[in-house]
């Protein structure tokens, strides 16, 4: 009998124990998805990298029409064209230049924490993430509250495994966000700035043409879906993990050390704050000795793959700077995340600001008492209460 996802998670910051058993015994195993559909669960690093990098696994079943899909979440030449155009705006040099501004904003948010206690979700992770996305899209400060409300609603949507009511609510949330995105696109056409959206509006290519209005709106919603909720949760869980490990000071260590800390944090929490989108086999494929038929649903679990002892020795230990295989946090192959640079920058800036400005920071209660958001594709804490300083 196929086990049903999700598996039990006895410890909030550790993967379900079932992942380790399956990885050792059946790294590609038959399961039931949360909505009851039969699927293959991938838990080993090698098999996960193979699925994410193999074009025989697509984001939609082979031959399924996707009318009106103007996003990067598609396959084939339509995806390749959009990727070529969008990549011109997501040049690493352009995004790296954002890092000082991210660091400044993180420092200001941490400095603004007053009183003996704070919440790292509400006071740091959320305003930092929405602030960075707002800068990328040219959202005016006066519009940030409206933007956040729309982004929150869209971020909680679950199109993949939600029931009929959840899918309908998700569609309404994304429709509202899309309408706002159209306003942003029109504003950038009238008055271009130095933001990423203005660059996307101006991108042209002799062979690929330019991005149309519907494609630009789709890019805005994609940036929000991939950059806001995921980044917010990554910041919150990263801080939570370092505080739980009593390793926050490592985030402000000597040259190279903070980056190593960020890599190790992302390795240990990948999957917890977002798993890859489901894949479908476009033809019969043999994966880790298991035959997968064309049309089968395949679910990659990075939370399991990044603790594969064949690639990450002593995988349950927090070891910054470990020698290991490349991380798959931001994907692999054709769908590698274009927003990897700003996402890493946000996590690094938040941890650095906390480590330098709040060296005595501690959790206000046990990790087990943290409540988690369990709707949508990401898991994240509702709040991370901390003690800034003791009261006499």
N, C-alpha and C positions, 0 to 999 in steps of 0.2 A: 504493500500500500504506500502511495506517495505521501510524504509528509507535507504539511501545508505551511507556507510562509505567512507571517514572519515567525522565526523561531524565538523561544524564550530567551530573555537577556537578564540573567540573575544579577550581574554587576553592570551598572549604567555605562561605565567607560570601557568595558571589555566586550568583545564580540560574543555572540551566542556560542556556547561550547560545542554545539552541533557542527559548526563550521570546521573545527579542527578534525573531528571524526570523519566528516565527509571528505575533507582535503586528503586525508591519509588513505581512505578506503575507496572513495569514488569521487574524484575531483570534478567530474561532470555527472551529476546525479539527477534522476527524475524527481520532480517536486510538483506541488500545486501552487500557483501564484496566489497572492492575497485575494484575487477575485474568483479563484477556483479553476482557472485555466491550467492545463498541463504545461509544464515548462521544464527546461534543463537548468540546473543551478551549477554555476562555475565557481569553484573555490580555490583552485591552485593558481599560482602566479603565471606559469607558462600557458595554461589554458586561457586565463583572462587576457593576457597580452595577445594571444592568437586571435581571440574573438574581436577585440577592439581594433586590431590592425588588419583584419582580413575583410576585404570588400565583399566577400561572399555572405557576410552577416550585415544586414541592413537595419535601418531604423523603422522600416515598414515592410510588411510582407511583399515579396517579389511580385511585380505586376499590379500592385494595388494603386489605383488612381488616387492622387492627392491634389484635387483641384483647389486652387487658391492658397496653396502652401508656398509662402514667400520667405520662409525661414531657412536657417541652416540645418534644421532638423529634418533632412530628407537625404535621399541617396542619388548617386549617378551624376550626370553632367549638370543637372540643375543645381545641385549642391556645389559642384566644382566651380561653376561660374560665379555663384555668390561668394564662395570662399576666396576666389582670386580677387574679386573687387573689394570685399571687406578687409582682406589682409593688407591692402594698401594703406588703410587708415589705422590698422592695428600694428603698425611697424614697431618693433621692440624699442627703438630709440625714442619714439614718441611716447610710449607708455612708461618707459623708464624715467622720463622727465617729470612724470606725475609723482614720483616717489617723494620728493621733498615736501610737496603739498600735503600728501597723505601723512607724512611724519609730523608736520606742523599741526594738522587738524587733530591727530591722535594726542599730541602733547597738550593741546588746548583743552580737549575733552577730559583728560585725566586731571589736569590742573584745576578744572572747574568742579570737580567732585568735592563737595563740602559735607561737613557733619561727620559723625563717627562711622556711618555706614553708607554703602552705595550698592547699586545693582549694575553689574558689568554688561548686562544685556541692554537695559534702558539708557544707561549713562555713557556707554562707550561703544559697544558693538553695533547697535542700531544706528545712532547718529553718524558714526564713522562710515559705515557701509552706505547709508542713504546719501551721505554727503559726498562720497567719492563718485557714486553713480550720478548724482546730481551734477557734479562738475563735468563728468564725461559727456552728459547730455545737454548741458547748458540750462539746467533747471534753475530758475530764479529763487533766491532765498525765500521770498514771500510765498512761493508755490510748494515749498518742501513738505509742509504738512499734508497738503492734498496729494502730492506725489507719493508720500509714504503710505497713506491710507489705501491708495490704489495698488501700490506694490505689495503691501501686506495681504490684501485680498487675493491677488493673483498668486502670490507665493504659497498660499495655503491650498491652492488648487491641486487636485489629484485626478488627472485625465486617464492615467494608466490603470489603476486598480480601484477607483472609487465606484460607488453605486450610481444609479440613475440620477438621484437628486444631487449627489456630489458633483457629478460631471456637468449637470445643468448649471449649478452654482459656479463651477469653474469657468464655464463658457461665458457667463455673465460678467465675472470678474475680469476675464481677459478682454472682453468686448469693451468694458469701461477703460481699461488701461490702454487699449488700442486707440480709442477715441482721443485720449489725452496725448498719446504718442503722435497722432496726426497733427495736433495743435503744435507740438514741439517742432515737428518737421517743417510745418509751414512757417513758424517763427524763424527757424534757422535759414530758410530760403530767403526770407525778407531781410534778415539781419544776421549774416554769418558771424561767428565768433572764432575763438581759438580752441573750441571744444571738439571732442571726437565726433559728435553728431554733425557739426558743420563740415568736418572733413569728409564724412561719409556722403553728405549731400553733394559735395563737389567732386567726388571720385568719378573718373572717366577712364575708359580703356578702349583702344582702337578695336579690339576683338570682342570684348565682353560688354561694351556699351557703358551704361551707367545704372545706378540703382533707381528703380521707379518708386513712386510714393508708397505703394503697398509694401514694397521690399524694405524701404526705410522704416516704415512703421513696424514691420516685423523685426527689424534689427533692434529697434528701441525696446520692444517687449522681450526680445531674446537677451539683451544686455541686462534688463531688470531681472529676468528669471534666473540667469546664470550668475549675476553679479551681486544682487542685493541679499536675498535670503540665504544663499549658500555662504556668502562672505560673512554675513552677520553671525550665522551659526558657527562658522569656522573660527571666528575671533572668540566667541563666547566659550566654545568647547576647548580651544587652545589655552585660554587663560585658566579655565577650570582644571584642565589636566595638569598644567604646571603648578598651580596652587596645591592640588591634591598630591603631586609628587614632591612638593617642596623644592621646586627647581626654577622658580620664577627668575632668580638672579642670573641664571644662565642666559636669559634672553638679552642681557646687556653686557655680555662678556667681551673678550678681546676680538680683534678682527677675524671674521669668518665664523666665530662661535654662534652668533645670533642666527645666521642663515642655516647652520647645522641644526639648531634647535627647531627652527621653523620646519625644516624637512622632516625631522623626526616626529614632531607634533602632527604634521599632515599625514605621515605614514600611519601613525597609530589611530588617528580618528577618521581616516578616509573611509567612506561608506557610512559612517555614523552621521556625517554631515553631507551626505549625497552620494548615491550610487550611480553608475552609468545608466543611461537610458536603456530600456529593454532592446534586444536585438532579435531579428528573425533570420533564419537560415534561408538564403536565396537559392540554394541547391543542396543536394546531399553532401554532408561534410563528416569526416571522421575527426573527432576532437578528443585527445587524450585516450585514444582507444575506443571511444564511444561513437556509434553512428548516429548522427543527427540528420533527420529528414528535412527536405526542403519545406519551408513554411513553419517549422517548429520555433517556438518562443524560447529564447535563451537569456538568462539573467546572470550577469556578472556581479560578483560580490567582492569588491576591492577590500573590504574589511577583513575578508578571509585571505585574499591573495597577498596582501601586504604583511601578513603574519605567516607566510609560508616559510618554514625553517630551511628549506632548500635554497632560499634566496636571502633570507634575513635571519642570521643565526641568533638564537635566544630571542625570538621575535616579540615576546611579551614584556621585555625590559625596555625602558626608555634610555636609548644610547645615542645622543647627538653625535654626528660625525661618523656613524658606523659605515663600513664599507658594504655596499649592497647593490642589488640590481636597481635600474632606474625606476623611480616611482611612476605609477599610473594614475596618480591623483587627478590630473587634468586631462586624462584620456591618452590615446595612443593612435597614431595613424591619421586618417583623413579627418576625423572629428576631434582632433586635439583642441583643447579650449583656447580660443584666442585671448581670453581675459585672464590667462594664468599670471601674467606679470602684475596687474593691479591687485589681483586676489592675494598673491603672496605678499605684496607690499603692505596691504592692510593688516594682515596677521602679524607681520614683522613689526610694523609701526606700533600697533596696539600693545604687543608684548614688551617692546622696548620702552615705551612710555610708562607702562606700569612698573617695570623693573627699576627704572631710574628714579621715577618720582614717588613711588609707593613701595619702598623696599620692605616695609613691615606688613604689607597686605596679607590678609588671611581670609579663608572662607568663613562665613557666618553660619556654621552648621555643617553636618556631614554631607558628603557627596550624595549619599543615598537619599537624602531629603529633597534633592533637586527635582522639580517637576519638569517634564519634557513635552514639547510640542510633537505630536505624532501624526499630524495631517500633512499631506503633500509629500514630495519626494525626499525631503531632508528631515533629519531629526535635530532638534536643538533645544536647549534649556529655555524654559519660560522666563527664568530669572537666575542670575548668579549673584546671590547676596554676599557681600564681603564687608569686613571690618577694616576701615581705613586707619583708625586709631582708637585706643581705649579711652573711655570716659572716666575721669577721676571720681 
